[in-house]
């Protein structure tokens, strides 16, 4: 692991077909890094490759065979120096007594178990290379509950515990474990997916809020990864000015 993390590196980004993942890939390439972009949607990845010249791998991180193939492909490229575990998602926002257990399963599978699979797959590679970075995109949902969010906050709390425990377990090794926890970010798909394509309901989430955008989190990720290797940014919480917590906000009045 080099003493200066600004040296161009090969960085893997999951969930790179849209939103924070795609913005992060663009920013890292602009900074001179080589990016391996990973997502399920081949057409979106190809468009990103045509736009900024990333390597791509179509993979579903909830499937172990896909993750194994991803690791093998990364090895064929010469390995990676850092992993940005960004893939995740929220499904539904009903109260506990009305929520669909299947949505909880999907959220745990992608946010927690999928991230676990990727981390387990690439940790041996980073160790063999003498060090590297494991960066996790969690959420402020990992730090505070809110009505209608039991499934999502539960999954993100579990992901936070994965991150914090891993940091304890790796202390003394030249591998950084970093976490960025975004608050309200207006991406093209997050809320739309959460509300099953109900765009009016999705748009209402951000009404009057002046929320963060994808590039704000991509900027934070690039900064964290570029710190000198003696520096570990354990947790960086990023919120819009009008959001003090998950449930305390101050929307602009009409």
KOLGUFI-858308 format. One record per residue (C-alpha): x, y, z; residue in three letters. Coordinates in Angstrom, 3 decimals. Each point is the difference from the previous one (the first is absolute). Layout:
residues N
+----------+----------+----------+------+
|        X |        Y |        Z | type |
+----------+----------+----------+------+
|        X |        Y |        Z |  ALA |
...
+----------+----------+----------+------+
END
This chain:
residues 254
+----------+----------+----------+------+
|        X |        Y |        Z | type |
+----------+----------+----------+------+
|    0.000 |    0.000 |    0.000 |  UNK |
|    1.556 |    3.293 |   -1.056 |  UNK |
|    0.545 |    2.825 |    2.460 |  UNK |
|   -1.916 |    2.398 |   -2.205 |  UNK |
|   -3.524 |   -1.063 |   -0.889 |  UNK |
|   -0.165 |    2.578 |   -2.789 |  UNK |
|    2.031 |   -2.404 |   -2.161 |  UNK |
|   -2.321 |   -1.240 |   -2.769 |  UNK |
|   -1.481 |   -3.356 |    0.920 |  UNK |
|   -2.486 |   -2.559 |   -1.282 |  UNK |
|   -3.199 |    0.353 |    2.017 |  UNK |
|   -3.044 |   -2.252 |   -0.089 |  UNK |
|   -3.412 |    1.673 |    0.365 |  UNK |
|   -3.148 |   -2.060 |    0.533 |  UNK |
|   -3.440 |    1.298 |   -0.906 |  UNK |
|    1.658 |    2.040 |   -2.730 |  UNK |
|   -2.811 |    0.030 |   -2.555 |  UNK |
|   -1.672 |    3.108 |    1.457 |  UNK |
|   -0.160 |    2.445 |    2.880 |  UNK |
|    2.865 |    0.287 |    2.457 |  UNK |
|    1.851 |   -2.936 |   -1.564 |  UNK |
|    0.079 |    1.481 |   -3.500 |  UNK |
|    0.914 |    3.444 |    1.353 |  UNK |
|    2.817 |   -1.553 |    2.037 |  UNK |
|    1.359 |   -1.811 |   -3.039 |  UNK |
|    0.014 |    3.258 |   -1.965 |  UNK |
|    1.767 |    1.882 |    2.779 |  UNK |
|    2.640 |   -2.670 |    0.577 |  UNK |
|    0.797 |   -0.206 |   -3.713 |  UNK |
|    0.209 |    3.798 |   -0.168 |  UNK |
|    2.553 |   -0.178 |    2.828 |  UNK |
|    2.177 |   -2.335 |   -2.059 |  UNK |
|   -1.018 |   -3.374 |    1.399 |  UNK |
|   -1.000 |   -3.127 |   -1.883 |  UNK |
|   -3.467 |   -1.205 |    0.956 |  UNK |
|   -1.607 |   -3.413 |   -0.148 |  UNK |
|   -3.732 |    0.768 |   -0.047 |  UNK |
|   -2.353 |   -2.738 |    1.195 |  UNK |
|   -3.787 |   -0.239 |   -0.260 |  UNK |
|   -2.795 |   -2.268 |   -1.226 |  UNK |
|   -1.039 |    2.066 |   -3.034 |  UNK |
|    2.314 |   -0.619 |   -2.938 |  UNK |
|   -1.415 |    2.816 |   -2.121 |  UNK |
|    0.604 |    2.607 |    2.699 |  UNK |
|    3.533 |   -1.232 |    0.575 |  UNK |
|    0.735 |    0.096 |   -3.726 |  UNK |
|   -1.262 |    3.584 |   -0.185 |  UNK |
|    2.286 |    0.934 |    2.893 |  UNK |
|    2.943 |   -1.738 |   -1.657 |  UNK |
|   -0.657 |    1.873 |   -3.242 |  UNK |
|   -0.188 |    3.267 |    1.938 |  UNK |
|    3.077 |   -0.195 |    2.247 |  UNK |
|    1.955 |   -3.132 |   -0.928 |  UNK |
|   -0.506 |   -2.212 |    3.034 |  UNK |
|    0.425 |   -3.759 |    0.103 |  UNK |
|   -3.313 |   -1.697 |    0.716 |  UNK |
|   -1.334 |   -3.234 |    1.430 |  UNK |
|   -3.667 |   -0.970 |    0.061 |  UNK |
|   -0.664 |   -1.619 |    3.366 |  UNK |
|   -2.739 |   -0.342 |    2.606 |  UNK |
|    1.691 |    0.197 |    3.384 |  UNK |
|   -2.821 |   -1.994 |    1.604 |  UNK |
|    1.226 |   -3.018 |   -1.988 |  UNK |
|    3.189 |   -1.702 |    1.192 |  UNK |
|    0.861 |   -1.351 |   -3.473 |  UNK |
|   -0.152 |    3.536 |   -1.394 |  UNK |
|    2.296 |    1.307 |    2.723 |  UNK |
|    2.460 |   -2.850 |   -0.581 |  UNK |
|    0.046 |    0.837 |   -3.717 |  UNK |
|    0.487 |    3.690 |    0.829 |  UNK |
|    3.030 |   -0.767 |    2.168 |  UNK |
|    1.480 |   -2.176 |   -2.747 |  UNK |
|   -0.540 |    2.738 |   -2.584 |  UNK |
|    1.621 |    2.599 |    2.247 |  UNK |
|    2.983 |   -2.305 |    0.439 |  UNK |
|    0.298 |   -0.316 |   -3.790 |  UNK |
|    0.275 |    3.792 |   -0.201 |  UNK |
|    2.813 |    0.030 |    2.543 |  UNK |
|   -2.073 |    0.355 |    3.162 |  UNK |
|   -1.449 |    3.020 |    1.751 |  UNK |
|    1.383 |    2.360 |    2.628 |  UNK |
|   -3.309 |    1.115 |    1.486 |  UNK |
|   -3.625 |   -1.109 |    0.150 |  UNK |
|   -2.952 |    2.386 |    0.247 |  UNK |
|   -2.907 |   -2.038 |    1.361 |  UNK |
|   -2.829 |    2.194 |   -1.244 |  UNK |
|   -2.683 |   -2.429 |   -1.224 |  UNK |
|   -3.135 |    0.067 |    2.131 |  UNK |
|   -3.591 |    1.099 |    0.043 |  UNK |
|   -3.252 |    0.547 |    1.870 |  UNK |
|   -3.336 |   -1.684 |   -0.693 |  UNK |
|   -3.204 |    1.288 |    1.538 |  UNK |
|   -0.716 |    2.442 |    2.822 |  UNK |
|   -2.973 |   -1.484 |    1.813 |  UNK |
|   -0.454 |   -0.278 |    3.767 |  UNK |
|    1.227 |   -3.209 |    1.591 |  UNK |
|   -3.455 |   -1.624 |    0.103 |  UNK |
|   -0.515 |    0.520 |   -3.741 |  UNK |
|    3.466 |   -0.584 |   -1.396 |  UNK |
|    0.767 |   -2.844 |   -2.384 |  UNK |
|    2.568 |   -2.426 |    1.470 |  UNK |
|    1.231 |   -0.675 |   -3.530 |  UNK |
|    1.096 |    3.639 |   -0.262 |  UNK |
|    1.959 |   -0.398 |    3.236 |  UNK |
|    1.688 |   -3.105 |   -1.415 |  UNK |
|    0.958 |    1.831 |   -3.196 |  UNK |
|    1.403 |    2.956 |    1.939 |  UNK |
|    2.075 |   -2.225 |    2.276 |  UNK |
|    1.214 |   -2.079 |   -2.936 |  UNK |
|    1.322 |    2.921 |   -2.049 |  UNK |
|    1.037 |    2.456 |    2.716 |  UNK |
|    1.586 |   -2.483 |    2.409 |  UNK |
|    0.598 |   -3.450 |   -1.463 |  UNK |
|    0.914 |    1.333 |   -3.443 |  UNK |
|    2.514 |    2.373 |    1.549 |  UNK |
|    1.319 |   -2.842 |    2.145 |  UNK |
|    0.539 |   -2.161 |   -3.083 |  UNK |
|    1.940 |    2.727 |   -1.802 |  UNK |
|    2.086 |    0.777 |    3.079 |  UNK |
|    0.861 |   -3.657 |    0.569 |  UNK |
|    0.840 |   -0.382 |   -3.674 |  UNK |
|    2.414 |    2.929 |   -0.224 |  UNK |
|    1.619 |    0.060 |    3.432 |  UNK |
|    2.472 |   -2.789 |   -0.897 |  UNK |
|    0.982 |    1.943 |   -3.114 |  UNK |
|    0.679 |    3.180 |    1.986 |  UNK |
|    2.034 |   -1.962 |    2.541 |  UNK |
|    2.044 |   -1.618 |   -2.767 |  UNK |
|    0.687 |    3.436 |   -1.505 |  UNK |
|    1.284 |    1.334 |    3.322 |  UNK |
|   -3.034 |    2.093 |    0.893 |  UNK |
|   -2.821 |    2.091 |   -1.390 |  UNK |
|   -3.347 |    1.574 |    0.775 |  UNK |
|   -3.450 |   -1.378 |    0.754 |  UNK |
|   -2.484 |    2.864 |   -0.140 |  UNK |
|   -3.651 |   -0.526 |    0.902 |  UNK |
|   -2.936 |    2.233 |   -0.921 |  UNK |
|   -2.484 |   -0.398 |    2.852 |  UNK |
|   -2.615 |    2.633 |    0.862 |  UNK |
|   -1.145 |    2.222 |    2.821 |  UNK |
|   -2.652 |   -2.720 |    0.278 |  UNK |
|    2.788 |   -2.017 |    1.633 |  UNK |
|    0.016 |    2.467 |    2.907 |  UNK |
|   -3.626 |    0.807 |    0.785 |  UNK |
|   -3.394 |   -1.600 |   -0.445 |  UNK |
|   -3.033 |    1.668 |   -1.575 |  UNK |
|   -3.630 |   -0.908 |   -0.607 |  UNK |
|   -0.483 |   -2.294 |   -2.971 |  UNK |
|    3.685 |   -0.797 |   -0.165 |  UNK |
|    0.429 |   -3.047 |    2.223 |  UNK |
|    1.108 |   -2.304 |   -2.822 |  UNK |
|    2.418 |    2.456 |   -1.597 |  UNK |
|    1.428 |    1.368 |    3.236 |  UNK |
|    0.380 |   -3.558 |    1.252 |  UNK |
|    2.008 |   -0.996 |   -3.067 |  UNK |
|    2.159 |    3.121 |    0.148 |  UNK |
|    0.604 |   -0.438 |    3.744 |  UNK |
|    1.182 |   -3.535 |   -0.765 |  UNK |
|    2.287 |    1.340 |   -2.734 |  UNK |
|    1.434 |    2.560 |    2.407 |  UNK |
|    0.787 |   -2.799 |    2.457 |  UNK |
|    1.722 |   -1.933 |   -2.780 |  UNK |
|    2.174 |    3.035 |   -0.704 |  UNK |
|    0.855 |    0.767 |    3.618 |  UNK |
|    0.720 |   -3.608 |    0.896 |  UNK |
|    2.176 |   -0.458 |   -3.082 |  UNK |
|    2.020 |    3.066 |    0.955 |  UNK |
|    0.696 |   -1.514 |    3.409 |  UNK |
|    0.936 |   -3.332 |   -1.537 |  UNK |
|    2.404 |    1.528 |   -2.539 |  UNK |
|    1.764 |    2.452 |    2.316 |  UNK |
|    3.745 |   -0.277 |   -0.495 |  UNK |
|   -0.340 |   -1.036 |   -3.641 |  UNK |
|    0.612 |    2.594 |   -2.755 |  UNK |
|   -3.658 |   -0.069 |   -1.049 |  UNK |
|   -2.235 |    2.987 |    0.605 |  UNK |
|   -3.673 |   -0.495 |    0.821 |  UNK |
|   -1.898 |    3.188 |   -0.833 |  UNK |
|   -3.674 |    0.916 |    0.204 |  UNK |
|   -2.015 |    2.814 |   -1.536 |  UNK |
|   -3.572 |    0.356 |    1.254 |  UNK |
|   -2.123 |    2.212 |   -2.288 |  UNK |
|   -3.165 |    1.689 |    1.137 |  UNK |
|   -2.644 |    1.078 |   -2.499 |  UNK |
|    1.424 |   -0.372 |   -3.519 |  UNK |
|   -2.187 |    0.599 |   -3.027 |  UNK |
|    1.038 |   -2.652 |   -2.501 |  UNK |
|   -1.806 |   -1.002 |   -3.161 |  UNK |
|   -1.257 |   -3.312 |    1.365 |  UNK |
|    0.269 |   -0.494 |    3.779 |  UNK |
|   -3.402 |    1.271 |    1.123 |  UNK |
|   -1.710 |   -1.113 |   -3.194 |  UNK |
|    1.134 |   -3.576 |    0.634 |  UNK |
|   -0.985 |    0.253 |    3.650 |  UNK |
|   -3.547 |    0.973 |   -0.936 |  UNK |
|   -0.416 |   -2.488 |   -2.874 |  UNK |
|    0.270 |    2.655 |   -2.694 |  UNK |
|   -2.458 |    2.443 |    1.570 |  UNK |
|    1.823 |    3.120 |   -1.212 |  UNK |
|   -2.341 |    2.473 |    1.683 |  UNK |
|    0.619 |   -1.633 |    3.368 |  UNK |
|    3.726 |   -0.152 |   -0.696 |  UNK |
|    0.160 |    3.695 |   -0.933 |  UNK |
|   -1.908 |    0.954 |    3.143 |  UNK |
|    2.876 |   -1.304 |    2.138 |  UNK |
|    2.227 |    2.816 |   -1.225 |  UNK |
|   -2.547 |    2.820 |   -0.194 |  UNK |
|    1.501 |    3.211 |    1.377 |  UNK |
|    3.105 |   -1.769 |    1.254 |  UNK |
|    2.821 |    1.011 |   -2.380 |  UNK |
|    1.439 |   -3.498 |    0.468 |  UNK |
|    3.468 |   -1.260 |   -0.701 |  UNK |
|    0.777 |   -1.317 |   -3.474 |  UNK |
|    2.047 |   -2.977 |   -1.196 |  UNK |
|    3.091 |    2.100 |   -0.593 |  UNK |
|    0.075 |    1.180 |    3.627 |  UNK |
|    0.527 |   -3.552 |    1.226 |  UNK |
|    2.350 |   -0.855 |   -2.853 |  UNK |
|    2.087 |    2.997 |    1.040 |  UNK |
|    0.091 |   -1.257 |    3.599 |  UNK |
|    1.014 |   -3.493 |   -1.112 |  UNK |
|    2.797 |    1.301 |   -2.202 |  UNK |
|    1.296 |    2.163 |    2.860 |  UNK |
|   -0.036 |   -2.904 |    2.470 |  UNK |
|    1.861 |   -2.296 |   -2.375 |  UNK |
|    2.608 |    2.654 |   -0.779 |  UNK |
|    1.122 |    0.584 |    3.608 |  UNK |
|    3.554 |   -1.032 |    0.917 |  UNK |
|    0.049 |   -3.650 |    0.971 |  UNK |
|    0.620 |    0.874 |    3.651 |  UNK |
|   -3.482 |    1.587 |    0.082 |  UNK |
|   -3.194 |   -2.040 |    0.465 |  UNK |
|   -3.266 |    1.904 |   -0.298 |  UNK |
|   -2.006 |   -2.329 |    2.214 |  UNK |
|   -3.421 |    1.549 |   -0.631 |  UNK |
|   -1.005 |    3.034 |   -2.041 |  UNK |
|   -3.654 |    1.052 |    0.360 |  UNK |
|   -1.217 |    2.311 |   -2.769 |  UNK |
|   -3.434 |    1.654 |    0.081 |  UNK |
|   -1.699 |    2.911 |   -1.760 |  UNK |
|   -0.195 |    3.166 |    2.070 |  UNK |
|   -3.768 |   -0.359 |    0.384 |  UNK |
|    0.264 |   -3.461 |    1.546 |  UNK |
|    1.103 |   -0.163 |    3.647 |  UNK |
|   -0.942 |   -3.676 |    0.424 |  UNK |
|   -2.009 |   -2.676 |   -1.776 |  UNK |
|   -3.244 |    1.524 |    1.268 |  UNK |
|    0.941 |    3.618 |    0.820 |  UNK |
|   -0.059 |    2.075 |   -3.162 |  UNK |
|   -0.840 |    3.550 |   -0.995 |  UNK |
|   -1.505 |    0.014 |   -3.524 |  UNK |
|   -0.332 |    3.319 |   -1.749 |  UNK |
|   -3.500 |    1.384 |    0.139 |  UNK |
|   -1.924 |    0.479 |   -3.233 |  UNK |
+----------+----------+----------+------+
END
